[in-house]
Amino acid sequence: MLCGHTHRYGRRHVSGSHGRIELINTGAAGNTGHSDGMNTFVQISIDGKNAAFRAVQAPDKTKDFKVADSWKAKASEN
């Protein structure tokens, strides 16, 4: 699940009766002066049942983007 309410990048697993969901807070994409001082973009690549995620960040007012986080997910067999 993608959201961006807090203007700060982060991700966590949320488990419950729905199963397990990856909650991704995308942060501030292009807006300066929010919370953590970073611009963050999350790239998602889908290949069949597999997904690859990559978050890149740069300090406000720069274009010095670097990979801050990356991970892979696979569809459940259920």
PDB file of N, CA, C and O in Angstrom:
ATOM      1  N   MET A   1       0.845  -1.149   0.000  1.00  0.00           N
ATOM      2  CA  MET A   1       0.000   0.000   0.000  1.00  0.00           C
ATOM      3  C   MET A   1       0.904   1.230   0.000  1.00  0.00           C
ATOM      4  O   MET A   1       1.846   1.310   0.789  1.00  0.00           O
ATOM      5  N   LEU A   2       0.623   2.184  -0.879  1.00  0.00           N
ATOM      6  CA  LEU A   2       1.391   3.417  -0.949  1.00  0.00           C
ATOM      7  C   LEU A   2       0.613   4.562  -0.295  1.00  0.00           C
ATOM      8  O   LEU A   2      -0.595   4.695  -0.492  1.00  0.00           O
ATOM      9  N   CYS A   3       1.304   5.366   0.466  1.00  0.00           N
ATOM     10  CA  CYS A   3       0.709   6.577   1.037  1.00  0.00           C
ATOM     11  C   CYS A   3       1.798   7.636   1.114  1.00  0.00           C
ATOM     12  O   CYS A   3       2.968   7.328   0.888  1.00  0.00           O
ATOM     13  N   GLY A   4       1.446   8.855   1.421  1.00  0.00           N
ATOM     14  CA  GLY A   4       2.435   9.912   1.487  1.00  0.00           C
ATOM     15  C   GLY A   4       2.078  10.984   2.496  1.00  0.00           C
ATOM     16  O   GLY A   4       2.560  12.113   2.406  1.00  0.00           O
ATOM     17  N   HIS A   5       1.247  10.642   3.441  1.00  0.00           N
ATOM     18  CA  HIS A   5       0.708  11.642   4.365  1.00  0.00           C
ATOM     19  C   HIS A   5       1.754  12.305   5.263  1.00  0.00           C
ATOM     20  O   HIS A   5       1.642  13.499   5.540  1.00  0.00           O
ATOM     21  N   THR A   6       2.743  11.585   5.715  1.00  0.00           N
ATOM     22  CA  THR A   6       3.670  12.148   6.708  1.00  0.00           C
ATOM     23  C   THR A   6       4.794  12.971   6.103  1.00  0.00           C
ATOM     24  O   THR A   6       5.516  13.649   6.834  1.00  0.00           O
ATOM     25  N   HIS A   7       4.963  12.931   4.778  1.00  0.00           N
ATOM     26  CA  HIS A   7       6.053  13.643   4.092  1.00  0.00           C
ATOM     27  C   HIS A   7       7.423  13.133   4.510  1.00  0.00           C
ATOM     28  O   HIS A   7       8.410  13.864   4.425  1.00  0.00           O
ATOM     29  N   ARG A   8       7.493  11.888   4.961  1.00  0.00           N
ATOM     30  CA  ARG A   8       8.746  11.270   5.396  1.00  0.00           C
ATOM     31  C   ARG A   8       8.741   9.837   4.893  1.00  0.00           C
ATOM     32  O   ARG A   8       7.765   9.117   5.103  1.00  0.00           O
ATOM     33  N   TYR A   9       9.830   9.399   4.219  1.00  0.00           N
ATOM     34  CA  TYR A   9       9.880   8.054   3.676  1.00  0.00           C
ATOM     35  C   TYR A   9       9.999   7.012   4.793  1.00  0.00           C
ATOM     36  O   TYR A   9      10.693   7.223   5.787  1.00  0.00           O
ATOM     37  N   GLY A  10       9.318   5.905   4.610  1.00  0.00           N
ATOM     38  CA  GLY A  10       9.443   4.767   5.508  1.00  0.00           C
ATOM     39  C   GLY A  10       8.605   3.616   4.990  1.00  0.00           C
ATOM     40  O   GLY A  10       7.718   3.810   4.158  1.00  0.00           O
ATOM     41  N   ARG A  11       8.882   2.434   5.474  1.00  0.00           N
ATOM     42  CA  ARG A  11       8.056   1.266   5.121  1.00  0.00           C
ATOM     43  C   ARG A  11       8.037   0.305   6.290  1.00  0.00           C
ATOM     44  O   ARG A  11       8.972   0.248   7.089  1.00  0.00           O
ATOM     45  N   ARG A  12       6.947  -0.451   6.373  1.00  0.00           N
ATOM     46  CA  ARG A  12       6.821  -1.448   7.428  1.00  0.00           C
ATOM     47  C   ARG A  12       5.798  -2.484   7.013  1.00  0.00           C
ATOM     48  O   ARG A  12       4.966  -2.244   6.138  1.00  0.00           O
ATOM     49  N   HIS A  13       5.872  -3.650   7.659  1.00  0.00           N
ATOM     50  CA  HIS A  13       4.920  -4.728   7.424  1.00  0.00           C
ATOM     51  C   HIS A  13       3.766  -4.580   8.405  1.00  0.00           C
ATOM     52  O   HIS A  13       3.968  -4.359   9.599  1.00  0.00           O
ATOM     53  N   VAL A  14       2.557  -4.706   7.878  1.00  0.00           N
ATOM     54  CA  VAL A  14       1.361  -4.668   8.710  1.00  0.00           C
ATOM     55  C   VAL A  14       0.658  -6.005   8.541  1.00  0.00           C
ATOM     56  O   VAL A  14       0.259  -6.359   7.432  1.00  0.00           O
ATOM     57  N   SER A  15       0.502  -6.749   9.623  1.00  0.00           N
ATOM     58  CA  SER A  15      -0.146  -8.056   9.566  1.00  0.00           C
ATOM     59  C   SER A  15      -1.490  -7.995  10.255  1.00  0.00           C
ATOM     60  O   SER A  15      -1.677  -7.244  11.213  1.00  0.00           O
ATOM     61  N   GLY A  16      -2.417  -8.784   9.766  1.00  0.00           N
ATOM     62  CA  GLY A  16      -3.741  -8.852  10.371  1.00  0.00           C
ATOM     63  C   GLY A  16      -4.572  -9.907   9.662  1.00  0.00           C
ATOM     64  O   GLY A  16      -4.029 -10.778   8.983  1.00  0.00           O
ATOM     65  N   SER A  17      -5.901  -9.830   9.820  1.00  0.00           N
ATOM     66  CA  SER A  17      -6.785 -10.815   9.207  1.00  0.00           C
ATOM     67  C   SER A  17      -6.725 -10.757   7.678  1.00  0.00           C
ATOM     68  O   SER A  17      -7.110 -11.716   7.009  1.00  0.00           O
ATOM     69  N   HIS A  18      -6.248  -9.649   7.125  1.00  0.00           N
ATOM     70  CA  HIS A  18      -6.114  -9.467   5.681  1.00  0.00           C
ATOM     71  C   HIS A  18      -4.846 -10.112   5.131  1.00  0.00           C
ATOM     72  O   HIS A  18      -4.633 -10.141   3.919  1.00  0.00           O
ATOM     73  N   GLY A  19      -4.015 -10.623   6.015  1.00  0.00           N
ATOM     74  CA  GLY A  19      -2.728 -11.171   5.615  1.00  0.00           C
ATOM     75  C   GLY A  19      -1.625 -10.190   5.974  1.00  0.00           C
ATOM     76  O   GLY A  19      -1.680  -9.537   7.016  1.00  0.00           O
ATOM     77  N   ARG A  20      -0.642 -10.090   5.123  1.00  0.00           N
ATOM     78  CA  ARG A  20       0.491  -9.206   5.389  1.00  0.00           C
ATOM     79  C   ARG A  20       0.588  -8.162   4.276  1.00  0.00           C
ATOM     80  O   ARG A  20       0.611  -8.501   3.093  1.00  0.00           O
ATOM     81  N   ILE A  21       0.642  -6.904   4.667  1.00  0.00           N
ATOM     82  CA  ILE A  21       0.709  -5.802   3.710  1.00  0.00           C
ATOM     83  C   ILE A  21       1.990  -5.016   3.964  1.00  0.00           C
ATOM     84  O   ILE A  21       2.373  -4.783   5.110  1.00  0.00           O
ATOM     85  N   GLU A  22       2.640  -4.616   2.887  1.00  0.00           N
ATOM     86  CA  GLU A  22       3.800  -3.727   2.978  1.00  0.00           C
ATOM     87  C   GLU A  22       3.260  -2.302   2.868  1.00  0.00           C
ATOM     88  O   GLU A  22       2.717  -1.925   1.830  1.00  0.00           O
ATOM     89  N   LEU A  23       3.403  -1.518   3.918  1.00  0.00           N
ATOM     90  CA  LEU A  23       2.955  -0.123   3.936  1.00  0.00           C
ATOM     91  C   LEU A  23       4.155   0.752   3.594  1.00  0.00           C
ATOM     92  O   LEU A  23       5.151   0.753   4.317  1.00  0.00           O
ATOM     93  N   ILE A  24       4.062   1.494   2.495  1.00  0.00           N
ATOM     94  CA  ILE A  24       5.167   2.326   2.012  1.00  0.00           C
ATOM     95  C   ILE A  24       4.730   3.782   2.054  1.00  0.00           C
ATOM     96  O   ILE A  24       3.810   4.180   1.339  1.00  0.00           O
ATOM     97  N   ASN A  25       5.385   4.573   2.889  1.00  0.00           N
ATOM     98  CA  ASN A  25       5.129   6.000   2.923  1.00  0.00           C
ATOM     99  C   ASN A  25       6.144   6.637   1.985  1.00  0.00           C
ATOM    100  O   ASN A  25       7.344   6.624   2.259  1.00  0.00           O
ATOM    101  N   THR A  26       5.665   7.190   0.887  1.00  0.00           N
ATOM    102  CA  THR A  26       6.556   7.641  -0.179  1.00  0.00           C
ATOM    103  C   THR A  26       7.304   8.925   0.130  1.00  0.00           C
ATOM    104  O   THR A  26       8.237   9.271  -0.595  1.00  0.00           O
ATOM    105  N   GLY A  27       6.936   9.632   1.162  1.00  0.00           N
ATOM    106  CA  GLY A  27       7.674  10.833   1.536  1.00  0.00           C
ATOM    107  C   GLY A  27       7.295  12.047   0.721  1.00  0.00           C
ATOM    108  O   GLY A  27       6.202  12.101   0.157  1.00  0.00           O
ATOM    109  N   ALA A  28       8.182  13.020   0.650  1.00  0.00           N
ATOM    110  CA  ALA A  28       7.930  14.282  -0.053  1.00  0.00           C
ATOM    111  C   ALA A  28       8.568  14.239  -1.435  1.00  0.00           C
ATOM    112  O   ALA A  28       9.788  14.341  -1.559  1.00  0.00           O
ATOM    113  N   ALA A  29       7.756  14.089  -2.470  1.00  0.00           N
ATOM    114  CA  ALA A  29       8.269  14.015  -3.839  1.00  0.00           C
ATOM    115  C   ALA A  29       8.216  15.403  -4.484  1.00  0.00           C
ATOM    116  O   ALA A  29       7.186  15.812  -5.022  1.00  0.00           O
ATOM    117  N   GLY A  30       9.318  16.101  -4.422  1.00  0.00           N
ATOM    118  CA  GLY A  30       9.411  17.389  -5.081  1.00  0.00           C
ATOM    119  C   GLY A  30       9.070  18.591  -4.228  1.00  0.00           C
ATOM    120  O   GLY A  30       9.246  19.726  -4.672  1.00  0.00           O
ATOM    121  N   ASN A  31       8.588  18.376  -3.023  1.00  0.00           N
ATOM    122  CA  ASN A  31       8.252  19.497  -2.134  1.00  0.00           C
ATOM    123  C   ASN A  31       9.363  19.676  -1.109  1.00  0.00           C
ATOM    124  O   ASN A  31       9.697  18.736  -0.387  1.00  0.00           O
ATOM    125  N   THR A  32       9.926  20.848  -1.040  1.00  0.00           N
ATOM    126  CA  THR A  32      10.999  21.095  -0.073  1.00  0.00           C
ATOM    127  C   THR A  32      10.415  21.594   1.241  1.00  0.00           C
ATOM    128  O   THR A  32       9.280  22.068   1.299  1.00  0.00           O
ATOM    129  N   GLY A  33      11.207  21.477   2.279  1.00  0.00           N
ATOM    130  CA  GLY A  33      10.803  21.982   3.583  1.00  0.00           C
ATOM    131  C   GLY A  33       9.879  21.084   4.372  1.00  0.00           C
ATOM    132  O   GLY A  33       9.245  21.543   5.322  1.00  0.00           O
ATOM    133  N   HIS A  34       9.781  19.824   4.009  1.00  0.00           N
ATOM    134  CA  HIS A  34       8.923  18.889   4.737  1.00  0.00           C
ATOM    135  C   HIS A  34       9.776  17.968   5.604  1.00  0.00           C
ATOM    136  O   HIS A  34      10.737  17.373   5.116  1.00  0.00           O
ATOM    137  N   SER A  35       9.447  17.853   6.830  1.00  0.00           N
ATOM    138  CA  SER A  35       9.946  16.885   7.811  1.00  0.00           C
ATOM    139  C   SER A  35      11.418  16.514   7.733  1.00  0.00           C
ATOM    140  O   SER A  35      12.227  17.044   8.495  1.00  0.00           O
ATOM    141  N   ASP A  36      11.783  15.605   6.816  1.00  0.00           N
ATOM    142  CA  ASP A  36      13.132  15.023   6.848  1.00  0.00           C
ATOM    143  C   ASP A  36      14.135  15.695   5.911  1.00  0.00           C
ATOM    144  O   ASP A  36      15.287  15.263   5.859  1.00  0.00           O
ATOM    145  N   GLY A  37      13.744  16.737   5.168  1.00  0.00           N
ATOM    146  CA  GLY A  37      14.679  17.438   4.301  1.00  0.00           C
ATOM    147  C   GLY A  37      15.103  16.661   3.066  1.00  0.00           C
ATOM    148  O   GLY A  37      16.127  16.969   2.455  1.00  0.00           O
ATOM    149  N   MET A  38      14.313  15.646   2.693  1.00  0.00           N
ATOM    150  CA  MET A  38      14.659  14.803   1.555  1.00  0.00           C
ATOM    151  C   MET A  38      13.511  14.777   0.546  1.00  0.00           C
ATOM    152  O   MET A  38      12.341  14.867   0.918  1.00  0.00           O
ATOM    153  N   ASN A  39      13.865  14.654  -0.736  1.00  0.00           N
ATOM    154  CA  ASN A  39      12.899  14.333  -1.786  1.00  0.00           C
ATOM    155  C   ASN A  39      13.034  12.853  -2.060  1.00  0.00           C
ATOM    156  O   ASN A  39      14.143  12.350  -2.241  1.00  0.00           O
ATOM    157  N   THR A  40      11.912  12.150  -2.093  1.00  0.00           N
ATOM    158  CA  THR A  40      11.927  10.700  -2.251  1.00  0.00           C
ATOM    159  C   THR A  40      11.002  10.282  -3.377  1.00  0.00           C
ATOM    160  O   THR A  40       9.890  10.796  -3.503  1.00  0.00           O
ATOM    161  N   PHE A  41      11.465   9.346  -4.195  1.00  0.00           N
ATOM    162  CA  PHE A  41      10.646   8.728  -5.221  1.00  0.00           C
ATOM    163  C   PHE A  41      10.759   7.220  -5.058  1.00  0.00           C
ATOM    164  O   PHE A  41      11.834   6.703  -4.756  1.00  0.00           O
ATOM    165  N   VAL A  42       9.646   6.512  -5.259  1.00  0.00           N
ATOM    166  CA  VAL A  42       9.644   5.057  -5.170  1.00  0.00           C
ATOM    167  C   VAL A  42       9.322   4.501  -6.560  1.00  0.00           C
ATOM    168  O   VAL A  42       8.274   4.799  -7.133  1.00  0.00           O
ATOM    169  N   GLN A  43      10.234   3.695  -7.085  1.00  0.00           N
ATOM    170  CA  GLN A  43      10.055   3.054  -8.384  1.00  0.00           C
ATOM    171  C   GLN A  43       9.621   1.615  -8.143  1.00  0.00           C
ATOM    172  O   GLN A  43      10.210   0.910  -7.324  1.00  0.00           O
ATOM    173  N   ILE A  44       8.585   1.181  -8.865  1.00  0.00           N
ATOM    174  CA  ILE A  44       8.083  -0.185  -8.744  1.00  0.00           C
ATOM    175  C   ILE A  44       8.124  -0.824 -10.126  1.00  0.00           C
ATOM    176  O   ILE A  44       7.542  -0.297 -11.074  1.00  0.00           O
ATOM    177  N   SER A  45       8.814  -1.962 -10.242  1.00  0.00           N
ATOM    178  CA  SER A  45       8.900  -2.704 -11.502  1.00  0.00           C
ATOM    179  C   SER A  45       8.202  -4.039 -11.320  1.00  0.00           C
ATOM    180  O   SER A  45       8.524  -4.793 -10.402  1.00  0.00           O
ATOM    181  N   ILE A  46       7.238  -4.336 -12.201  1.00  0.00           N
ATOM    182  CA  ILE A  46       6.467  -5.577 -12.121  1.00  0.00           C
ATOM    183  C   ILE A  46       6.897  -6.503 -13.254  1.00  0.00           C
ATOM    184  O   ILE A  46       7.000  -6.085 -14.408  1.00  0.00           O
ATOM    185  N   ASP A  47       7.146  -7.772 -12.908  1.00  0.00           N
ATOM    186  CA  ASP A  47       7.499  -8.794 -13.886  1.00  0.00           C
ATOM    187  C   ASP A  47       6.729 -10.058 -13.528  1.00  0.00           C
ATOM    188  O   ASP A  47       7.174 -10.847 -12.693  1.00  0.00           O
ATOM    189  N   GLY A  48       5.588 -10.248 -14.151  1.00  0.00           N
ATOM    190  CA  GLY A  48       4.755 -11.404 -13.820  1.00  0.00           C
ATOM    191  C   GLY A  48       4.261 -11.328 -12.389  1.00  0.00           C
ATOM    192  O   GLY A  48       3.553 -10.391 -12.021  1.00  0.00           O
ATOM    193  N   LYS A  49       4.636 -12.325 -11.570  1.00  0.00           N
ATOM    194  CA  LYS A  49       4.221 -12.357 -10.168  1.00  0.00           C
ATOM    195  C   LYS A  49       5.242 -11.717  -9.237  1.00  0.00           C
ATOM    196  O   LYS A  49       5.074 -11.751  -8.018  1.00  0.00           O
ATOM    197  N   ASN A  50       6.284 -11.143  -9.791  1.00  0.00           N
ATOM    198  CA  ASN A  50       7.342 -10.538  -8.980  1.00  0.00           C
ATOM    199  C   ASN A  50       7.317  -9.020  -9.097  1.00  0.00           C
ATOM    200  O   ASN A  50       6.986  -8.470 -10.147  1.00  0.00           O
ATOM    201  N   ALA A  51       7.669  -8.356  -8.011  1.00  0.00           N
ATOM    202  CA  ALA A  51       7.762  -6.894  -8.004  1.00  0.00           C
ATOM    203  C   ALA A  51       9.072  -6.490  -7.330  1.00  0.00           C
ATOM    204  O   ALA A  51       9.463  -7.054  -6.308  1.00  0.00           O
ATOM    205  N   ALA A  52       9.733  -5.509  -7.921  1.00  0.00           N
ATOM    206  CA  ALA A  52      10.966  -4.959  -7.343  1.00  0.00           C
ATOM    207  C   ALA A  52      10.711  -3.492  -7.009  1.00  0.00           C
ATOM    208  O   ALA A  52      10.135  -2.754  -7.808  1.00  0.00           O
ATOM    209  N   PHE A  53      11.141  -3.084  -5.829  1.00  0.00           N
ATOM    210  CA  PHE A  53      10.927  -1.727  -5.343  1.00  0.00           C
ATOM    211  C   PHE A  53      12.279  -1.063  -5.120  1.00  0.00           C
ATOM    212  O   PHE A  53      13.240  -1.700  -4.687  1.00  0.00           O
ATOM    213  N   ARG A  54      12.331   0.234  -5.425  1.00  0.00           N
ATOM    214  CA  ARG A  54      13.553   0.989  -5.186  1.00  0.00           C
ATOM    215  C   ARG A  54      13.158   2.408  -4.782  1.00  0.00           C
ATOM    216  O   ARG A  54      12.438   3.091  -5.510  1.00  0.00           O
ATOM    217  N   ALA A  55      13.631   2.840  -3.628  1.00  0.00           N
ATOM    218  CA  ALA A  55      13.405   4.211  -3.173  1.00  0.00           C
ATOM    219  C   ALA A  55      14.695   4.989  -3.359  1.00  0.00           C
ATOM    220  O   ALA A  55      15.757   4.565  -2.903  1.00  0.00           O
ATOM    221  N   VAL A  56      14.600   6.130  -4.030  1.00  0.00           N
ATOM    222  CA  VAL A  56      15.761   7.001  -4.202  1.00  0.00           C
ATOM    223  C   VAL A  56      15.479   8.325  -3.500  1.00  0.00           C
ATOM    224  O   VAL A  56      14.347   8.810  -3.493  1.00  0.00           O
ATOM    225  N   GLN A  57      16.520   8.900  -2.912  1.00  0.00           N
ATOM    226  CA  GLN A  57      16.372  10.147  -2.170  1.00  0.00           C
ATOM    227  C   GLN A  57      17.496  11.121  -2.511  1.00  0.00           C
ATOM    228  O   GLN A  57      18.614  10.726  -2.839  1.00  0.00           O
ATOM    229  N   ALA A  58      17.155  12.418  -2.422  1.00  0.00           N
ATOM    230  CA  ALA A  58      18.144  13.490  -2.568  1.00  0.00           C
ATOM    231  C   ALA A  58      17.799  14.563  -1.542  1.00  0.00           C
ATOM    232  O   ALA A  58      16.622  14.803  -1.274  1.00  0.00           O
ATOM    233  N   PRO A  59      18.806  15.209  -0.965  1.00  0.00           N
ATOM    234  CA  PRO A  59      18.522  16.320  -0.052  1.00  0.00           C
ATOM    235  C   PRO A  59      17.741  17.416  -0.791  1.00  0.00           C
ATOM    236  O   PRO A  59      17.922  17.622  -1.990  1.00  0.00           O
ATOM    237  N   ASP A  60      16.873  18.109  -0.052  1.00  0.00           N
ATOM    238  CA  ASP A  60      16.116  19.224  -0.621  1.00  0.00           C
ATOM    239  C   ASP A  60      17.011  20.123  -1.466  1.00  0.00           C
ATOM    240  O   ASP A  60      18.164  20.376  -1.119  1.00  0.00           O
ATOM    241  N   LYS A  61      16.466  20.596  -2.567  1.00  0.00           N
ATOM    242  CA  LYS A  61      17.111  21.560  -3.469  1.00  0.00           C
ATOM    243  C   LYS A  61      18.364  21.019  -4.147  1.00  0.00           C
ATOM    244  O   LYS A  61      19.206  21.793  -4.600  1.00  0.00           O
ATOM    245  N   THR A  62      18.495  19.684  -4.220  1.00  0.00           N
ATOM    246  CA  THR A  62      19.601  19.066  -4.961  1.00  0.00           C
ATOM    247  C   THR A  62      19.026  18.006  -5.894  1.00  0.00           C
ATOM    248  O   THR A  62      17.849  17.656  -5.807  1.00  0.00           O
ATOM    249  N   LYS A  63      19.862  17.510  -6.774  1.00  0.00           N
ATOM    250  CA  LYS A  63      19.486  16.401  -7.660  1.00  0.00           C
ATOM    251  C   LYS A  63      20.430  15.225  -7.443  1.00  0.00           C
ATOM    252  O   LYS A  63      20.634  14.408  -8.341  1.00  0.00           O
ATOM    253  N   ASP A  64      21.001  15.147  -6.253  1.00  0.00           N
ATOM    254  CA  ASP A  64      21.976  14.122  -5.907  1.00  0.00           C
ATOM    255  C   ASP A  64      21.258  12.871  -5.377  1.00  0.00           C
ATOM    256  O   ASP A  64      21.429  12.490  -4.219  1.00  0.00           O
ATOM    257  N   PHE A  65      20.453  12.242  -6.241  1.00  0.00           N
ATOM    258  CA  PHE A  65      19.664  11.087  -5.826  1.00  0.00           C
ATOM    259  C   PHE A  65      20.535   9.851  -5.662  1.00  0.00           C
ATOM    260  O   PHE A  65      21.411   9.567  -6.479  1.00  0.00           O
ATOM    261  N   LYS A  66      20.271   9.128  -4.588  1.00  0.00           N
ATOM    262  CA  LYS A  66      20.955   7.868  -4.294  1.00  0.00           C
ATOM    263  C   LYS A  66      19.911   6.853  -3.833  1.00  0.00           C
ATOM    264  O   LYS A  66      18.883   7.223  -3.266  1.00  0.00           O
ATOM    265  N   VAL A  67      20.180   5.580  -4.081  1.00  0.00           N
ATOM    266  CA  VAL A  67      19.273   4.527  -3.624  1.00  0.00           C
ATOM    267  C   VAL A  67      19.314   4.486  -2.095  1.00  0.00           C
ATOM    268  O   VAL A  67      20.372   4.305  -1.493  1.00  0.00           O
ATOM    269  N   ALA A  68      18.156   4.655  -1.487  1.00  0.00           N
ATOM    270  CA  ALA A  68      18.050   4.640  -0.030  1.00  0.00           C
ATOM    271  C   ALA A  68      17.513   3.304   0.485  1.00  0.00           C
ATOM    272  O   ALA A  68      17.744   2.938   1.637  1.00  0.00           O
ATOM    273  N   ASP A  69      16.794   2.579  -0.379  1.00  0.00           N
ATOM    274  CA  ASP A  69      16.148   1.340   0.050  1.00  0.00           C
ATOM    275  C   ASP A  69      15.772   0.559  -1.199  1.00  0.00           C
ATOM    276  O   ASP A  69      15.419   1.155  -2.216  1.00  0.00           O
ATOM    277  N   SER A  70      15.842  -0.755  -1.139  1.00  0.00           N
ATOM    278  CA  SER A  70      15.368  -1.595  -2.247  1.00  0.00           C
ATOM    279  C   SER A  70      14.989  -2.969  -1.698  1.00  0.00           C
ATOM    280  O   SER A  70      15.587  -3.455  -0.738  1.00  0.00           O
ATOM    281  N   TRP A  71      14.006  -3.574  -2.312  1.00  0.00           N
ATOM    282  CA  TRP A  71      13.550  -4.893  -1.885  1.00  0.00           C
ATOM    283  C   TRP A  71      12.714  -5.519  -2.991  1.00  0.00           C
ATOM    284  O   TRP A  71      12.322  -4.848  -3.945  1.00  0.00           O
ATOM    285  N   LYS A  72      12.443  -6.824  -2.851  1.00  0.00           N
ATOM    286  CA  LYS A  72      11.646  -7.556  -3.826  1.00  0.00           C
ATOM    287  C   LYS A  72      10.475  -8.231  -3.124  1.00  0.00           C
ATOM    288  O   LYS A  72      10.543  -8.566  -1.942  1.00  0.00           O
ATOM    289  N   ALA A  73       9.405  -8.420  -3.880  1.00  0.00           N
ATOM    290  CA  ALA A  73       8.218  -9.115  -3.352  1.00  0.00           C
ATOM    291  C   ALA A  73       7.725 -10.084  -4.409  1.00  0.00           C
ATOM    292  O   ALA A  73       7.912  -9.870  -5.607  1.00  0.00           O
ATOM    293  N   LYS A  74       7.092 -11.154  -3.946  1.00  0.00           N
ATOM    294  CA  LYS A  74       6.545 -12.163  -4.852  1.00  0.00           C
ATOM    295  C   LYS A  74       5.095 -12.409  -4.441  1.00  0.00           C
ATOM    296  O   LYS A  74       4.779 -12.449  -3.252  1.00  0.00           O
ATOM    297  N   ALA A  75       4.228 -12.572  -5.418  1.00  0.00           N
ATOM    298  CA  ALA A  75       2.821 -12.841  -5.137  1.00  0.00           C
ATOM    299  C   ALA A  75       2.695 -14.120  -4.314  1.00  0.00           C
ATOM    300  O   ALA A  75       3.438 -15.080  -4.520  1.00  0.00           O
ATOM    301  N   SER A  76       1.751 -14.120  -3.387  1.00  0.00           N
ATOM    302  CA  SER A  76       1.534 -15.337  -2.588  1.00  0.00           C
ATOM    303  C   SER A  76       0.872 -16.401  -3.464  1.00  0.00           C
ATOM    304  O   SER A  76       0.218 -16.082  -4.457  1.00  0.00           O
ATOM    305  N   GLU A  77       1.041 -17.619  -3.100  1.00  0.00           N
ATOM    306  CA  GLU A  77       0.498 -18.745  -3.856  1.00  0.00           C
ATOM    307  C   GLU A  77      -0.946 -19.024  -3.494  1.00  0.00           C
ATOM    308  O   GLU A  77      -1.552 -19.929  -4.069  1.00  0.00           O
ATOM    309  N   ASN A  78      -1.521 -18.275  -2.556  1.00  0.00           N
ATOM    310  CA  ASN A  78      -2.910 -18.510  -2.122  1.00  0.00           C
ATOM    311  C   ASN A  78      -3.899 -18.017  -3.128  1.00  0.00           C
ATOM    312  O   ASN A  78      -5.106 -18.138  -2.917  1.00  0.00           O
TER     313      ASN A  78
END
